[in-house]
Amino acid sequence: MFAVAPLPLGAQQEPERVVRGLAFEGNHAIDDYTLSTAIVTTNSSTFATSPFLRWMGLGEKRTFDELEFRRDVIRLVLLYRQSGYMNVVVDTLVQREGGDVYVKFRLYEGDPVRLAALELKGLDGILDLPRLKRDLPLQVGDPFNRLLFQASGDTVVSRLRNQGYPYADVLRNYDIDVAALRATATLEALPGPQMRVREVLINGAQEVDTATVRRVLSVKPGDWFSQEQLYLTQRDLYGLGLFRSVNVVLADTTPPPGDSGVRVMVRVIEAPRHRLRFGAGYGTLDCFRVQSGWTAYDFLGGARALDVTAQLSKIGVGIPTDANFRENVCRFLQNDSTSNYVNYNTTVSLQQPAFLSPRHTASFSVFAEWRSEYRTYTRQAVGANVAVTLNARRNVPVTLGYSYSVGRTTANPVVYCLNFRVCNDADQVFLANRRPFGAITATVLTGHVNSILDPSRGSIAQLTLVYASRYVLSDSLYEFNRGELDISRYWPLSRRTVLAVRARGGVILPQAITLSGQSARYIPPDQRFYAGGPNSVRGYLLNQLGPRVYVSDIKVTGTDTTFGPTQASPTGGNTVFTGNLELRLPTPVFPDRLRLGVFVDAGQVWERGNPGSVEGLRVTPGVGLRFVTALGPVRLDAAYNGYPSERGTLYYQNSADGSLTAVRILEPRLPFGLWRRVVLQFAVGQVF
């Protein structure tokens, strides 16, 4: 029950009042956000409501309308009755303080009317009724929500249209006994004729050949009609990049006479055939960077896409663009020897959609690169990749690829000495020589999330397998099997609160080789596992989790010896595990734009077969802020690392001849002071 009292005399003459607070009390079935969107009375912005920020005069001030406020009571009652709560009572509390108004809606929901029986008619012999009933949004025993009842009817219509009944409809009937808090409902299906696709019409294609469009279609003449196939066709055509608008619908609004089948209309509006893009930015690990790209769509016909990209990074710190930025704006790279040269990548790729089938795609690319991984390795290579993706843009795409490149990977000489017992200069040069690398890769991706940039529901799992050997034209030094599994899961706890979990594990099985007269299991530095950083275990800087060695340069002048600073060099490993648990919450201030993250990261990198490798997981808790932007969340995380530095061998490297001398084992040390154990990470995008 509810009542609307008449407006008091002179209400129209009251001064303007600003809504400084809006609250709901007693609601359990419907959350605050849903209730707030159902009414006209809305709270002013954070700047206008916060007593600490109000003085700035910023933010939108929303006024209090007495008439709409009284209508809001009716709106809330109707919303609850649609949700099955027929005996709801809405009371209000309005507090006026000068020109400010604080509004509270007090709700007494009462017991809901529950669905006692749901009957499905007209579906015998067409659909699996027990399974259909389990999949309906409204279940027997639930509060009788009329919106969910409508959605249940839509579910039946969708199932019928995917089974070849293009003109299916459903009659919805229900009866409510408010006194008994009981409802019964009936969904009566009108399937209409089951029909096949007779013809597919294409409208709007001008420069693009209609034969190219037909090659991508999942809807074919002679197939049973399926609404899902229409959606897949529309999505596939959008994915070509050739069209700015695509609409795939039935050409006839009513069933055609007889059993001649139905016509499907594909309406397209073409997009520009060429696109040019350019970008520039700054990153802590890249210093200044630029990138550009050019894409030609429908290249030589057949919906092919030719893409040319170029990237430059380490601008300002690497030769030949060194501007001494290491000393100021790019101080993070100050002691990183892998950043001595500008990094580049140039790639030309050709993509072929609808390869053998509308479901599959193929690609071929050639590239030249010089890339470095922070304090780890440098890779120079030219090569080519060819790949085929089966079931592209479907639930479980599988990509099979082959890559071949000729290049060299260099790392700190101490890494070779420690991991492979190759400590003399000649053998180290031999390992770093230019050589061919060939590998077959298989990637399986499954799962579904509601957002690529900021997921809050669903899961993703990816398995990657790599096989490299002389049988696929790889050098005898580059023979190994590599496997990696990455799983992420997201649970929404409320509209803005998300619990996210991720686990990553990998293992490498190398072949044995002989170096310096002894057996070694060599894995190229660029193929080893590393961990730590803003997207891994955040209590460690990039690549700093796991085994490491320490290097100090020495310079001998006569009888004087000068020692340089001691630097830690990660060696990577052949086994890795990392796990992340994160709770993402809205902040009290600007909840739509600013969020809080509370997380615990754990992980380790091991070198199997090395008795001196690190042991035990490292667990680093932390908190962070996320600023919502169009490019995804911008993150600032602070993680606590309560572990001492990893135990490792200290080497002296003679700057004159490059010779190495193992000095001693550096024992673990815990940084002095609480703040020295806090690691800050800055990145764009969620950690997973």
Stockholm file with secondary structure:
# STOCKHOLM 1.0

chainA/1-688         MFAVAPLPLGAQQEPERVVRGLAFEGNHAIDDYTLSTAIVTTNSSTFATSPFLRWMGLGEKRTFDELEFRRDVIRLVLLYRQSGYMNVVVDTLVQREGGDVYVKFRLYEGDPVRLAALELKGLDGILDLPRLKRDLPLQVGDPFNRLLFQASGDTVVSRLRNQGYPYADVLRNYDIDVAALRATATLEALPGPQMRVREVLINGAQEVDTATVRRVLSVKPGDWFSQEQLYLTQRDLYGLGLFRSVNVVLADTTPPPGDSGVRVMVRVIEAPRHRLRFGAGYGTLDCFRVQSGWTAYDFLGGARALDVTAQLSKIGVGIPTDANFRENVCRFLQNDSTSNYVNYNTTVSLQQPAFLSPRHTASFSVFAEWRSEYRTYTRQAVGANVAVTLNARRNVPVTLGYSYSVGRTTANPVVYCLNFRVCNDADQVFLANRRPFGAITATVLTGHVNSILDPSRGSIAQLTLVYASRYVLSDSLYEFNRGELDISRYWPLSRRTVLAVRARGGVILPQAITLSGQSARYIPPDQRFYAGGPNSVRGYLLNQLGPRVYVSDIKVTGTDTTFGPTQASPTGGNTVFTGNLELRLPTPVFPDRLRLGVFVDAGQVWERGNPGSVEGLRVTPGVGLRFVTALGPVRLDAAYNGYPSERGTLYYQNSADGSLTAVRILEPRLPFGLWRRVVLQFAVGQVF
#=GR chainA/1-688 SS CCCCCCCCTTGGGSCCCEEEEEEEESCCSSCHHHHHHTSSCCCCCHHHHCTTTGGGCCSCCCBCCHHHHHHHHHHHHHHHHHTTCTTCEEEEEEEEETTEEEEEEEEECCCCCEEEEEEEESCTTTSCHHHHHHHSSSCTTSBCCHHHHHHHHHHHHHHHHTTTCTTCEEEEEEEEETTTTEEEEEEEEECCCCCBEEEEEEESCSSSCHHHHHHHCSCCTTSBCCHHHHHHHHHHHHHTSSEEEEEEEESCSSCCSTTCCEEEEEEEEECCSEEEEEEEEEETTTEEEEEEEEEEETTTSTTCEEEEEEEEEEETTSBTSCCSGGGTTTGGGTTCGGGSBCEEEEEEEEEESSSSSTTCEEEEEEEEEEEEETTTEEEEEEEEEEEEEETTTSSSCEEEEEEEEEEEEEECHHHHHHHHCCCSHHHHHHHTSCEEEEEEEEEEEEEEESCSSSCCSEEEEEEEEEEECGGGTCCTTSCEEEEEEEEEEEEESSSSCEEEEEEEEEEEEECEEEETTEEEECCCGGGSBCBCSTTSCTTSCTTCBSCEEEEEEEEEETTEEEEEEEEEEECCBSEEEEEEEEEEEECSSSTTTEEEEEEEEEEEEECTTCTTSCCSCEEEEEEEEEECCTTSCEEEEEEECCSCCCCEEEEEEETTTCCEEEEEEECCCCCSSSGGGEEEEEEESCCC
#=GC SS_cons         CCCCCCCCTTGGGSCCCEEEEEEEESCCSSCHHHHHHTSSCCCCCHHHHCTTTGGGCCSCCCBCCHHHHHHHHHHHHHHHHHTTCTTCEEEEEEEEETTEEEEEEEEECCCCCEEEEEEEESCTTTSCHHHHHHHSSSCTTSBCCHHHHHHHHHHHHHHHHTTTCTTCEEEEEEEEETTTTEEEEEEEEECCCCCBEEEEEEESCSSSCHHHHHHHCSCCTTSBCCHHHHHHHHHHHHHTSSEEEEEEEESCSSCCSTTCCEEEEEEEEECCSEEEEEEEEEETTTEEEEEEEEEEETTTSTTCEEEEEEEEEEETTSBTSCCSGGGTTTGGGTTCGGGSBCEEEEEEEEEESSSSSTTCEEEEEEEEEEEEETTTEEEEEEEEEEEEEETTTSSSCEEEEEEEEEEEEEECHHHHHHHHCCCSHHHHHHHTSCEEEEEEEEEEEEEEESCSSSCCSEEEEEEEEEEECGGGTCCTTSCEEEEEEEEEEEEESSSSCEEEEEEEEEEEEECEEEETTEEEECCCGGGSBCBCSTTSCTTSCTTCBSCEEEEEEEEEETTEEEEEEEEEEECCBSEEEEEEEEEEEECSSSTTTEEEEEEEEEEEEECTTCTTSCCSCEEEEEEEEEECCTTSCEEEEEEECCSCCCCEEEEEEETTTCCEEEEEEECCCCCSSSGGGEEEEEEESCCC
//
